[in-house]
């Protein structure tokens, strides 16, 4: 049995799904996020939706959090000191010597997380082959500790050049720091990343040191809170690259949790694609604060091996989720005579005007309510939206634009929808993918509200609304494997000798992953169900950057011949860049991933929790496909039987989301309760 609880903390709401493997029972819960102390919001939603007895019986608590990324976005991390090789003190500021916005003459990068006075050099030097050029000078570390103590440094990042090739000097630096009296957190670059590129590795290590105290204290508080409520199972948190890791490993490697929150929905979307046989899909997760989107191919979210947060690269597996400030709480305002929407959000408190919590600025939710898209404004927990208040606030906004309430409401929805569509184009069209060949998976509190609008904007013909749509990110947490990964720069030619050396590197990498966690999270020993995956970063000789290829492998060793791997690389290169080269191919880095599957969810989903049967009602709401108000049927999702077929315009209500099916779309209920919306008018 594997009864489990998934809790996803967003910018506005904290979502929960409880799953009982023995009975198949599913419970959902949603509460306001408490930004100052997110663990309090988790505690409250657990108490309300689960209760002490059920929580005590659960085997796993799976978590998605924004604590790490918020620390970076808000610049509220630790005071960090940096020890680096003499001559490399300014790597964080010189960066790559290029400009993120090439044609913006006024562009300036954000200041680095570590000011220059806290970036202190240490005399030492390791060559790229791991040999020692200059011995380590411990006296430089002792002098640096005096500066750190005077400046109140809480966490130290140690980044010595080529430490991935030989970590001896970084380990000596730890000894020198401790012997000199420093008792704070320490992040070592060779433990954070085994790859070259000094700027990227420095940035990743500094980020790790910056978020480490805040992430660690949050996870410890949350663990204490849940144990105090009776939970005695395993604590797992989502990694930026997908999959889960234990709280203990997250405290040791907090940089891997930076994208923990947005990734859960993409993971759930991949699982849904595998269940429904969808080859390519785009997730559209619309919450209260942000819009998150990800491309899914063959049931797997697309993964990169370097992320970027506000201009800071992070060398880590990274599900390619793009986020923008567009959600139900995004505020509408006038700037230079033009209507704007977001990225500023009304959040959970005070929230949109219609929440009746003191908000005065109209938001996307207010515009949707004003147009009738939210039907009668009946939300979970008996909350009734104050639609009259929304219209009054929108009237004031429209006066400055010479628009009536409906006109400004349509403008707000159209602008928000266009911003979301552009985010989707960034992961499809800009990457050589055609969004018209994909299905759109719409979830989050407002995702199903925008599903048919986004489909028309992008010429997508199929929209999928999963069960528990408003809490789908929390549902996605429940099906993850425990995952560990490692990579090492190891440059060699793609030939028989090169592959032999690569497999030796892989053996070492998998051994290091075993040392990081020698058993499954429930305490059992690894068994035959454990999966070992290998990947290679390849490039043509003379190139700087690479493409990652996953060649056939078995038991962690690559089994494909060099010619077969070269063919995979050539196909990927041609698909990405539209041409190939005649140069030899070389391996730049080796990647190892170990997956430990959790027990599968075997019970049936209890679709009935989504709502109760009730009389069909009608109301007038605006149709974007027809450009005029129409009569919409209003149904509760729990009243829809498997196989049911409807034609829009229809509004489907459930506990934590509203599905807006515009005119011209057909709705069918899949056997598992999933809603499939099809564009009946598509050419």
Phi, psi and omega in degrees: 000150182214056175299135188212160179234130175244130179230121179247122181262115177257184181289333182245315185237151171253118186255143182226142168227127175252131182233123178259111185293331183286319185256346186077007181291138175235131174238142177242151177214149179215131177219168180289138174288143178250090189305323183294330180208084187301334181295334178292319177296322177297314180302316184293316183289329175295314181298322184282319189263337187246305182089159188296317184295313180293323179295320180295333182274351184284146179269327185226142167245116182247134195228141169236130187222155177251014183300315182295310183292325178295326176301321180285315182296322183267355183055049181239039178265198183283161168282117189249138169250149182237126170257124183219164180299137180304131183101351182239025184296331188253020180303320183295335181264323178287336176053231178257005179074014180241185182239134178294323177244096192302322188258008177265101185291342181263001183293136173226138177291153174297149179297147180295159181295337180244116178293160187299327183293342179254007174258103191245136184277150176233132178287114177181161175196125173248135179279168182296336178272004178091357179281155183270122176265316180230126181296160180282135179250104183294334182297329179294326179290318179300320178293323179294323181299324177298319178294316181299318180296320180291332184263000179072033180293130181260336187214139182241131172259131179247115183228098176258141184300136178062023180296337177297334180278329176203112185274009188306314184291325177294323177293323176294327178296323177299314179301318181291321177298313182291319181292339178271000174102002179283125183240017179273195180283149179227131175243129182251132187297325183289337176276333179282315184213135176261020184250156177282193190081094189296323180294312181296319180291324177295315180300315182297317182293321178294318176301317179302314179293325184292318184268348188304308182298318183291317179295316182298314182294323178296313181295323179292319178298316181295318178298315178298320181297313182291321177295326176292335177271001175106359180286131183231021182262202183266140179260123180229148180227146182288138176272157177300331181268009183090159187083173184241159174222156180290157176302321181298318179290326178295325176293326179281333183226061186295337180297339180281355181255006187304318181257026184305316184295301185295339186287329187303318180295322178295321177297316177297322177297321177297317178298318180296320178299319179295322180292321185265357180073031179272122184285320183220133182213161176235126178275143177229093184258104182252110179257204180278333186247323189224165172243124180242135181221148183210144176269131179243126180236128180054040175078010182231128173300145179290131184244133171252170182244019169204127177255180180208126177237120182039051175084002180253114179289147178228115181280093183195149172306139194210107174299129187283074176262126176259132183238139173226161180278076178216111180205187181298333181265001182298129187277137175265136182205174180249130180228118180054039177082003182246148177282129178237155177224120179070183001282353180295139184239148174286347175065201180276333183218111013273347182079182177302161182303320185293346178288340180070031181249019178102000178291141181239346181262126181294144180236180180302319179299322178297318180295318179296318179296320181296327181274359180086005183292337178261020179056235186270007176073031180261114183253178180300150177074016179077013180285132178245125180289143177270085185293326178298322178294321177300313182295325178294317179293320178292328177299317180296321179293319182292332180302320181288341182253003183058041178237148174281178185300314181295324180295313180290327178295316177298321179297318180299313181296318181295318180293315179298318180296320179295321178295318178295318179298321178295323177297320178295321178298330181293335179258359180238283184303315182289348178250014178080017180251142180264111182296339182292341180269000184254161168267152178256122178259110187256124179207187191086168183303327183242002179301309179296340177291324184260358187305306183288332177293315178294322180299316179294321180297324186256002182061036174271138188259350183225129177240131180248126176248107185288166170299151180054043189304319181291339181242024189294328177298320177293323176297320179299332178297329192287338185256016186277150170273153170285126190231137173229145181218156177207154179216155179213132173291124181209088188279125178199160181291151176276085176214185184300316180294320179296320179292324178298315177293324179296318178294330175293320176297318179300319179300318179293320181295316179294327176295322178293325177292325175297320180292329177290336179194105189269002180211167174294159185297340179271005176097350180282162181281152177302147180227192186293347180282346177297140183244130176247125183239141179240147176215156181233139168269117185242156177200164170284145179303130181101347178273161180263319186255168193227167167242141181266127183238137176256088181286161176304137180214163179214128181053037175083003179244140180287128183254347182286151176283157180306321181295322179292321178292320179299323179294319177299317180295316182298318178298317180294319181296316180295320180294325183279317189247351177082009177199173174227170178242166179261006182287157174296159182253142177229156176270131179254325181210155181242136183235136179234135178227133178242127179244129177246103185294138167282163175303136183290155175282110188260338182286164177280143176293134181271085186296334184300342181288350185285347180162169180246157180296148179197173181291142174289133179240172179224153170203165178268127178222162183280135175255119180284333179285332180259343179072028181199162176292141177227166175274118179258136168285141181240119184233154171269138185297326180295345180270355184268118180276155176303135181091350180297143179230133181225160174245138176291159012275130181218144170242125182249124183258140169219180191298321188235012179201162177231127179260119181260110180256103185287165175302143181094355178247141174259149179240132175228139179266118179290166183301330181268005180097350177297140177267130177247117179256126183240138178282103184287347184252006182293141180291000000 
